[in-house]
Amino acid sequence: MKLKPETLEKLRVILKEDFGQEVSDQELHEVAFNLLGYYDTLLQCYCEDNEKAEVPIVQHDYEPERQKA
């Protein structure tokens, strides 16, 4: 899979600003593909769990309901 240079640069900025890490191009590619692999695994687990569930997994709205006055 090929990532857009703009996407890689966004990741580079996140690594620098949020984690204080300056990375080489090789390290940047490794981080990017590790993240893609991680999220791919999460998605596969979610899909498998959703297929096995008797009750479908529903995405929840995390906004609390407003109480009526």
Secondary structure as the mmCIF struct_conf table of DSSP 4:
data_model
#
loop_
_struct_conf.conf_type_id
_struct_conf.id
_struct_conf.beg_label_comp_id
_struct_conf.beg_label_asym_id
_struct_conf.beg_label_seq_id
_struct_conf.end_label_comp_id
_struct_conf.end_label_asym_id
_struct_conf.end_label_seq_id
HELX_RH_AL_P HELX_RH_AL_P1 PRO A 5 PHE A 19
HELX_RH_AL_P HELX_RH_AL_P2 ASP A 25 LYS A 52
BEND BEND1 GLU A 54 VAL A 55
HELX_LH_PP_P HELX_LH_PP_P1 GLN A 59 ASP A 61
BEND BEND2 GLU A 63 GLU A 63
HELX_LH_PP_P HELX_LH_PP_P2 PRO A 64 LYS A 68
#
